[in-house]
Amino acid sequence: MTPIRKRTFDVPARAEVSATNQQLFDNLQKGLGFVPNLYAYFAKSETALADYLTFQNRKSTLRAKEREVINLVVSQVNGCRYCLSAHTVLGKMNGFTDEQVIDLRNGSAGFDSKIDALVKLAKSITVSHGRADDALLEAFFEAGYTEANLVDVIIVIGDKIISNYIHNLTAFEIDFPLAEEL
């Protein structure tokens, strides 16, 4: 749910950001075909956009599809409609169906036991602020994940919390097809 705010938070245009951030806008425009409002908002800070893109694009032991699982469940827990909308698109680009995206957002993946262990652990970590249920942690390892994967799960959760909180506080315009509300 989008909060009603007294203050309006505007997304800066390319001309309103530093030369360094303008170059990042140009790179995003070339790579994605547009500059998502979330990324543009980060450019209000001289260094945040570059820092966030570096953090988000780091190498990982998790496949892109697994990172999307985490992005969807964390965004659902945190109620971030912007990130749910963006990651619904990205989840489908990574091979999930509409029904599977809804399942993931609801915290399960009956269509894949390994993904199910991942989504349940990611949800538990997020809901409990890092104190996941022991049975879910063991199920994660039993599904074939490693401690290196666990570290990367936590990194992706942290990444998504950052973007969820930015949008939840600012409620700037969502520039992706809106994800359905659950």
Secondary structure, DSSP 8 states (H G I E B T S, - for coil): -----SS------GGGS-HHHHHHHHHHHHHHSS--HHHHHHTTSTTHHHHHHHHHT---SS-HHHHHHHHHHHHHHTT-HHHHHHHHHHHHHTT--HHHHHHHHTT--TT-HHHHHHHHHHHHHHHTTS---HHHHHHHHHTT--HHHHHHHHHHHHHHHHHHHHHHHH-----S------
